[in-house]
Amino acid sequence: MKLLVLLFLLFLLSLLSSVDCRCFCQVTGDLDDCACDVETIDGFNNDQLFPKLQSLLESDYFRFYKVNLNKPCPFWTADSHCGLRDCAVKPCSLNEVPEGIRSSSQNKYSEEANRQSDECEQAEHLGAVDVSLSVETQEALLEWNKHDDETERFCVVDDEQSPDSQYVDLLLNPERFTGYKGPEAWQIWNSIYEENCFKPYTVRRPLVPESFQSSSGSETRTFYSWLEGQCVEKRAFYRLISGLHSSINIHLSARYLLDDTWFQKKWGHNVSEFRQRFDSELTAGEGPKRLRNLYFLYLIELRALAKALPVFQQPSLRLYTGRPEEDHKHKELLLEILQLARSFPLHFDERSLFAGDEKEAAKLKEDIRLAFLNISRIMDCVGCFKCRLWGKLQTQGLGTALKILFSERQIEALPKSSNQRPSFQLSRQEIVSLLNAFGRISTSIRELKNFRSLLAEER
């Protein structure tokens, strides 16, 4: 009898130490600083939101993204670029991009809405005193408007009028493992974590997998002990960056180059790569924390989509490609997705952030805005162009989500009449990055279900 009990206990221990448990046993239940749990997010995303969102992102309005991949790195000399063929990005020729996207206004609201706004503004001036402005004053006003817009932004937005900016078809340049790795790739993440996450240099956070083996977890424990002592805003900022990092690693593991022969390439799930990044034993206990941060990022971006619903409900905002029937259909699908996002029962409450002393809260918010702005600039230092493309898109998407979250008053003050230009607007570039970035997070949550099954098969 004792022997049977002993064998049963050994069996239980073997289950607890199984690979899938080492990655996922701690990825369950309530999330820190939230009123939500992992299981609720899994069910909502995988069963309800994910299929609709993927359909929307395949439409012309969302598949074409204009980006400048030739901007120099602003922080260090980065002359070397990834020479691997899978690092390359194929830009679109102009005739491949729908005419409405190429030629409509910068904000990509409907052409007639912009024309009506201009006509209304002109009519207001008729019969009034002379309001003509000197060239110098006009230039100053443009600079003021530009400054006001940039004070709301959490990320760098490429100049769409730059000759170096090109349209890219995101469906033909998918995010996947390109072979870009090593010291240059780690330099990007080290710069992000070490210089932009409010961490003192005396507290080390090992990133390279080999350093986890040598540290025996002591540095990781020290880091998390320090993190828990920070204010909720700084903890949230770190978790957003960690969640974004985790999402990117999941994409690379799920679309890994498994076979490369002269007649075909096979992409698929690389379980070993996933384990290296998220197995608790291989990451000194950090892997499951990374996955939990992914769920936190999901909640933040989902909340932003819910709050953006009034912006997209404006009649003046159309997903303008020049194909009226398709534009209307996809606008309806977008509103359906945003309504679904708003119906989520356990949203993150952003009012818990920056809720202290008004002056201190304002300074903290500005510090975080500038830190994230800096991170978006670091994306121009990525040597792999495909990695740079998706890094820029996802940081811009998250930056747009933060802009929405902290622009509640402007969104509430949106005009009821379509004849007035709204005070809060999103450019097409921001709209495309917002939805595609959330699409990447949604895909990551969906891929975790696949990796759970694949790891369970290894028992």
C-alpha positions in Angstrom: 0.0 0.0 0.0 2.8 2.4 0.9 4.5 1.6 -2.4 1.3 2.5 -4.3 1.0 5.8 -2.4 4.7 6.6 -3.2 4.2 5.8 -6.9 1.1 8.0 -7.0 3.0 10.9 -5.4 5.9 10.5 -7.8 3.3 10.5 -10.6 1.8 13.8 -9.3 5.3 15.3 -9.1 6.1 14.3 -12.6 2.9 16.1 -13.8 3.7 19.2 -11.8 7.1 19.4 -13.3 5.9 18.7 -16.8 6.9 21.2 -19.5 3.4 22.6 -20.0 3.1 23.2 -16.3 6.4 25.0 -16.1 5.2 27.5 -18.7 1.5 27.8 -17.8 0.8 26.8 -14.2 1.3 30.3 -12.9 -0.6 31.8 -15.9 -4.0 31.6 -14.4 -6.4 33.4 -12.1 -6.5 37.1 -11.3 -4.0 39.6 -12.8 -2.1 42.0 -10.5 -3.5 45.6 -10.4 -6.6 44.4 -12.3 -10.1 43.1 -11.6 -9.8 40.5 -14.4 -8.5 37.0 -14.7 -6.7 35.0 -17.4 -9.6 32.6 -18.1 -12.1 35.4 -18.8 -9.7 37.0 -21.3 -9.0 33.6 -23.0 -12.7 32.9 -23.5 -13.6 36.4 -24.7 -10.7 36.7 -27.1 -10.5 33.3 -28.6 -14.2 32.6 -29.0 -15.7 36.1 -29.7 -13.2 38.8 -30.7 -10.3 37.1 -32.5 -12.2 35.9 -35.6 -13.9 39.2 -36.3 -10.7 41.2 -35.8 -8.7 39.0 -38.2 -11.4 39.5 -40.9 -11.2 43.3 -40.5 -7.4 43.3 -40.7 -7.5 41.6 -44.0 -9.4 44.5 -45.5 -7.6 47.0 -47.7 -7.9 49.9 -45.3 -6.0 48.0 -42.6 -3.5 45.9 -44.6 -1.7 48.9 -46.1 0.6 50.8 -43.7 2.8 53.7 -44.6 6.1 53.7 -42.8 9.6 55.1 -43.1 12.1 52.3 -42.7 15.1 54.4 -43.6 15.3 56.7 -40.7 18.7 56.6 -39.0 19.1 55.3 -35.5 19.1 58.4 -33.2 21.0 56.9 -30.3 24.0 54.9 -31.6 25.8 54.2 -34.8 23.9 51.3 -36.5 25.5 50.9 -39.9 25.0 47.1 -40.1 21.6 45.8 -41.3 20.4 42.2 -41.3 21.5 40.5 -44.5 19.2 37.6 -44.2 16.6 37.4 -47.0 13.7 37.0 -44.5 14.6 40.4 -43.0 13.7 42.2 -46.2 10.5 44.2 -46.6 8.8 44.5 -50.0 7.1 47.9 -50.3 4.1 48.4 -52.5 4.1 50.1 -55.9 1.6 53.0 -56.0 -0.8 51.1 -58.3 -1.1 48.3 -55.7 -2.5 50.7 -53.1 -6.2 51.7 -53.4 -6.6 55.2 -54.8 -8.6 56.4 -51.9 -5.8 55.6 -49.5 -3.2 57.2 -51.6 -5.0 60.4 -52.4 -7.4 61.3 -49.6 -6.6 63.7 -46.8 -3.9 63.1 -44.2 -6.4 62.1 -41.6 -8.3 59.9 -44.0 -11.7 61.1 -43.0 -14.1 61.3 -45.9 -13.2 63.8 -48.5 -16.7 65.5 -48.4 -16.4 65.9 -44.6 -13.1 67.6 -44.9 -14.5 69.8 -47.7 -17.6 70.7 -45.7 -15.4 71.7 -42.7 -13.3 73.9 -44.9 -16.4 75.5 -46.4 -17.9 76.1 -42.9 -14.7 77.7 -41.7 -14.7 80.0 -44.7 -18.3 81.0 -44.3 -17.7 82.0 -40.7 -15.2 84.6 -41.9 -17.5 86.2 -44.5 -18.4 89.7 -43.5 -16.1 89.7 -40.5 -13.2 92.0 -39.9 -10.0 91.4 -41.7 -8.5 88.2 -40.3 -5.8 87.7 -42.8 -2.5 86.5 -41.3 1.0 87.2 -42.2 3.1 84.4 -43.5 5.1 84.5 -40.2 2.0 84.2 -38.1 0.6 81.3 -40.2 3.9 79.5 -39.8 3.8 80.1 -36.0 0.2 78.7 -35.8 1.3 75.6 -37.7 4.1 75.1 -35.2 1.7 75.7 -32.3 -0.7 73.1 -33.7 2.1 70.7 -34.3 3.3 71.2 -30.7 -0.2 70.7 -29.3 -0.6 67.5 -31.2 2.8 66.2 -30.2 2.2 66.9 -26.5 -0.7 64.3 -26.6 1.4 61.7 -28.4 3.1 58.8 -26.7 5.1 57.7 -29.8 6.9 59.1 -32.9 4.7 59.2 -36.0 6.5 59.0 -39.3 6.0 61.9 -41.7 3.7 60.4 -44.4 4.8 63.1 -46.9 8.4 62.1 -46.6 9.8 60.6 -49.9 11.3 57.8 -47.7 7.9 56.8 -46.5 6.4 53.9 -48.4 3.2 51.8 -48.2 3.7 48.2 -47.1 1.2 45.4 -47.4 1.2 43.8 -44.0 -0.3 40.6 -45.2 2.6 40.0 -47.6 5.2 40.9 -45.0 4.0 38.9 -41.9 5.7 39.1 -38.6 7.7 35.9 -38.1 11.1 34.6 -37.2 13.7 36.0 -39.6 16.9 34.7 -38.1 17.7 38.2 -36.6 19.2 37.6 -33.2 22.4 37.9 -31.1 24.0 40.9 -29.5 22.5 43.5 -31.9 19.0 42.3 -31.2 19.6 42.2 -27.5 21.0 45.7 -27.6 17.5 47.0 -28.6 15.8 45.3 -25.6 18.6 46.2 -23.2 18.3 49.8 -24.2 14.6 49.7 -23.7 14.6 48.0 -20.2 17.8 49.6 -18.8 17.3 53.2 -19.9 13.5 53.7 -20.3 11.8 51.7 -17.6 12.8 53.9 -14.6 15.1 51.2 -13.3 18.3 52.2 -11.4 21.5 50.7 -12.9 22.2 49.0 -9.6 19.3 46.7 -10.1 20.1 44.3 -12.8 17.5 42.5 -14.9 19.0 39.6 -17.0 17.6 39.4 -20.5 19.9 37.1 -22.4 18.9 33.4 -21.7 22.4 32.4 -20.7 22.5 35.0 -18.0 19.5 33.3 -16.3 21.5 30.1 -16.0 24.5 31.9 -14.3 22.4 34.1 -12.0 20.5 31.2 -10.4 17.5 33.5 -10.2 19.0 35.9 -7.6 19.1 38.9 -9.9 15.6 38.2 -11.1 14.3 38.1 -7.5 16.1 41.3 -6.7 14.6 43.0 -9.8 11.0 42.0 -8.9 11.5 43.0 -5.3 12.5 46.4 -6.6 9.5 46.5 -9.0 6.9 45.7 -6.4 8.1 48.8 -4.4 7.4 51.1 -7.3 4.2 53.1 -7.8 1.4 51.5 -9.7 2.0 53.7 -12.8 5.7 52.6 -13.1 4.8 49.0 -12.6 2.1 49.3 -15.3 4.6 50.9 -17.7 7.1 48.0 -17.2 4.4 45.4 -17.6 3.3 47.0 -20.9 6.8 46.8 -22.3 7.3 43.2 -21.0 3.9 42.3 -22.4 4.8 43.7 -25.8 8.1 41.8 -25.7 6.3 38.6 -24.8 3.9 39.0 -27.7 6.6 39.5 -30.2 8.4 36.4 -28.9 5.2 34.4 -29.2 4.8 35.4 -32.8 8.4 34.4 -33.6 7.9 31.1 -31.9 4.6 30.4 -33.7 5.8 31.3 -37.1 9.3 29.8 -37.0 11.2 28.7 -40.1 11.1 24.9 -39.6 12.2 23.8 -43.0 14.1 25.7 -45.8 14.8 23.8 -49.0 15.3 24.9 -52.5 11.7 24.2 -53.4 9.8 25.2 -50.3 9.8 27.0 -46.9 7.8 25.6 -44.0 6.8 27.9 -41.2 5.2 26.7 -38.0 5.3 26.3 -34.2 8.7 25.8 -32.6 8.0 24.5 -29.1 11.7 24.5 -28.1 11.9 28.2 -29.0 8.8 28.9 -26.9 10.2 27.0 -23.9 13.5 28.9 -24.1 11.6 32.1 -23.7 8.8 31.1 -21.3 9.7 28.0 -19.4 10.0 28.9 -15.7 13.0 26.6 -15.2 14.9 28.0 -18.2 14.2 31.7 -17.2 14.7 31.6 -13.5 10.9 31.8 -12.9 10.5 34.8 -15.2 8.7 33.2 -18.1 5.2 32.9 -16.6 5.5 36.5 -15.4 6.1 37.6 -19.0 3.0 35.8 -20.1 0.9 37.4 -17.4 2.2 40.8 -18.6 0.9 39.9 -22.1 -2.6 39.6 -20.6 -2.2 43.0 -18.9 -1.2 44.6 -22.2 -4.3 43.0 -23.8 -6.5 44.6 -21.1 -5.0 48.1 -21.7 -5.4 48.0 -25.5 -8.9 46.5 -25.2 -9.9 49.3 -22.9 -8.6 51.9 -25.4 -10.7 50.3 -28.2 -13.8 50.5 -26.0 -13.1 54.2 -25.2 -12.5 55.0 -28.8 -16.0 53.9 -29.9 -17.4 57.5 -30.0 -14.5 58.6 -32.2 -15.3 55.9 -34.8 -19.1 56.5 -34.5 -18.7 60.0 -36.1 -20.3 60.1 -39.5 -17.3 62.0 -40.8 -15.0 59.2 -40.1 -15.0 56.6 -42.8 -12.5 53.9 -43.6 -11.9 55.6 -46.9 -10.4 53.5 -49.7 -12.5 54.9 -52.6 -14.7 51.7 -52.7 -18.0 52.9 -51.0 -19.6 49.5 -50.5 -16.5 47.9 -49.0 -15.8 51.0 -46.9 -19.3 50.9 -45.4 -19.1 47.1 -44.7 -15.8 47.4 -43.0 -16.8 50.5 -41.0 -19.8 48.4 -39.7 -17.5 45.5 -38.8 -15.2 47.9 -37.0 -18.0 49.3 -34.9 -19.2 45.8 -34.1 -15.7 45.0 -32.8 -15.6 48.2 -30.7 -19.1 47.5 -29.3 -17.9 44.0 -28.4 -14.8 45.5 -26.8 -17.0 47.8 -24.8 -19.2 44.8 -23.6 -16.2 43.1 -21.9 -17.2 42.7 -18.3 -13.9 43.3 -16.5 -12.2 46.2 -18.1 -9.0 47.8 -16.7 -9.8 50.9 -14.7 -7.4 53.6 -16.0 -8.7 56.0 -13.3 -6.4 54.0 -10.9 -3.5 55.6 -12.7 -2.3 59.2 -12.0 -4.9 59.6 -9.3 -2.7 61.2 -6.6 -1.6 64.8 -6.1 -2.5 66.7 -9.3 1.0 68.2 -10.0 2.9 65.0 -9.1 0.5 63.0 -11.3 0.9 65.3 -14.2 4.7 65.1 -13.9 4.6 61.3 -13.7 2.4 61.1 -16.7 4.7 63.3 -18.7 7.7 61.2 -17.6 6.0 58.1 -18.8 4.9 59.7 -22.1 8.5 60.8 -22.8 9.9 57.3 -21.9 7.5 55.6 -24.3 8.3 58.2 -26.9 11.9 57.3 -26.5 11.1 53.6 -26.9 9.3 54.3 -30.2 12.5 56.1 -31.4 14.6 53.0 -30.6 12.6 51.1 -33.2 14.6 52.9 -35.8 17.8 51.2 -34.5 16.5 47.7 -35.3 18.8 46.1 -37.9 16.2 43.7 -39.4 13.8 45.7 -41.6 10.9 43.3 -41.1 11.4 43.4 -37.3 11.7 47.2 -37.6 8.4 47.4 -39.5 6.4 45.4 -36.9 8.3 47.0 -34.0 7.3 50.5 -35.2 3.7 49.5 -35.9 3.2 47.9 -32.5 4.8 50.7 -30.5 2.8 53.2 -32.5 -0.3 51.1 -31.8 0.3 51.0 -28.1 1.2 54.7 -28.1 -2.1 55.5 -29.8 -4.0 53.3 -27.2 -2.3 55.4 -24.4 -3.3 58.6 -26.2 -6.9 57.5 -26.3 -6.9 56.4 -22.7 -5.8 59.7 -21.4 -7.9 61.9 -23.8 -11.2 61.2 -22.1 -12.3 64.8 -21.9 -11.5 65.5 -25.6 -13.4 62.4 -26.7 -16.4 63.3 -24.5 -16.4 66.8 -26.1 -16.6 65.4 -29.7 -19.1 67.5 -31.7 -22.6 66.1 -32.5 -22.8 67.9 -35.8 -20.9 66.5 -38.8 -20.3 70.1 -40.0 -17.7 70.6 -37.2 -14.2 69.3 -37.3 -13.6 67.2 -34.2 -11.0 68.4 -31.7 -9.8 64.8 -31.1 -8.7 63.0 -34.3 -6.8 60.0 -35.2 -4.8 59.9 -38.4 -5.1 56.9 -40.7 -1.6 55.9 -39.6 -2.7 55.8 -36.0 -6.0 53.9 -36.8 -4.2 51.3 -38.8 -1.4 50.8 -36.2 -4.0 50.7 -33.3 -6.0 47.9 -34.7 -3.1 45.9 -36.1 -1.2 46.2 -32.9 -4.2 44.9 -31.0 -4.5 42.2 -33.6 -1.0 41.1 -32.8 -1.8 40.9 -29.1 -5.1 39.0 -29.8 -3.2 36.6 -32.0 -0.6 36.0 -29.2 -3.4 35.1 -26.7 -4.9 32.7 -29.3 -1.4 31.1 -30.0 -1.0 30.4 -26.3 -3.9 27.9 -26.6 -1.9 26.2 -29.4 1.3 26.1 -27.3 -0.6 24.7 -24.3 -1.8 21.8 -26.5 1.6 21.2 -28.1 3.4 21.2 -24.7 0.9 18.8 -23.2 1.6 16.4 -26.0 5.3 16.3 -24.8 4.4 14.7 -21.5 
